[in-house]
């Protein structure tokens, strides 16, 4: 399933202010209901030089796009990896799936 990318600063700011948060050991996921699935990644220079940051973004994008179909509805999502952690695809995918399960459970309660 395809998704769109969040690119505008206003979209990021809106989600940071009004979005709900889900935590896992390696990532924090901020989400809000939307018409279509959109995703953005927020990294700082604490994660390393450009090569490391780009690798982290590639791994997160791959894990998200392979598992976005697990979401029960469409959401705008920002993924914040925690600094200082070793980023491996298997671990990120496990964390994203866990976050998606918590989002689905929270939405069914409403």
FENMO-V516029 format. One line per field, one symbol per residue. psi: psi as a letter, one per 40 degrees, with the letter a starting at -180 (. if undefined). burial: # if it has 9 or more other C-alpha atoms within 8 Angstrom, else .. Layout:
# FENMO-V516029
psi = ???
burial = ???
This chain:
# FENMO-V516029
psi = hiiihhdidddddddddeiiihiideihhhiiiidihiiihhiieeeaiddddddddddddddddeedeeheihihhhhhihieihhiddddddddddddddddddddd.
burial = ..#..#....##.##...#..#.#.#######...#####..#...#....##..##.##..###.##..#..########.......#.###.##########......
